[in-house]
Amino acid sequence: MELIPVESSSVRYVGYEEDRQILYVQFIDGDLYEYFGVPVSDFIDLLHAESIGWFVNKRIKPYYDYRKLEAAS
């Protein structure tokens, strides 16, 4: 999985594993989360969203299970 830099005031990078339907979101503060069961259509919509932060808050967080990943040491 490769993280892609995005233009956002709250999100630094996003990534996606299509075969596992996992969306990765790294926020500006460095916290990295994975969201489970996200269809590729939502990932594409995220990449084209006018506001990536709004999209994550309104279309991803309320609907998908997630976990925070530990920072690499």
Residue pairs with C-beta under 8 A, 6 or more apart in sequence:
1 15
1 16
1 17
1 22
1 24
2 15
3 13
3 14
3 15
3 24
3 26
4 13
4 14
4 15
4 47
5 12
5 13
6 12
6 13
6 14
6 47
6 52
7 52
8 28
8 51
8 52
8 53
9 28
9 53
10 27
10 28
10 52
10 53
10 56
11 25
11 26
11 27
11 28
11 52
11 53
11 56
12 26
12 27
12 28
12 30
13 24
13 25
13 26
14 23
14 24
14 25
14 26
14 43
14 46
14 47
14 52
15 23
15 24
16 22
16 23
16 24
16 38
16 40
16 43
17 24
18 40
21 36
21 37
21 38
21 39
21 40
22 34
22 35
22 36
22 38
23 34
23 35
23 38
23 42
23 43
23 46
23 60
23 64
24 32
24 33
24 34
24 35
25 32
25 33
25 34
25 35
25 56
25 60
26 32
26 33
27 33
30 71
31 68
32 68
32 69
32 71
33 66
33 67
33 68
33 69
34 66
34 67
34 69
35 60
35 61
35 64
35 65
35 66
36 64
36 65
36 66
37 64
37 65
38 60
38 64
42 59
42 60
45 55
45 59
46 52
46 55
46 56
46 59
46 60
49 55
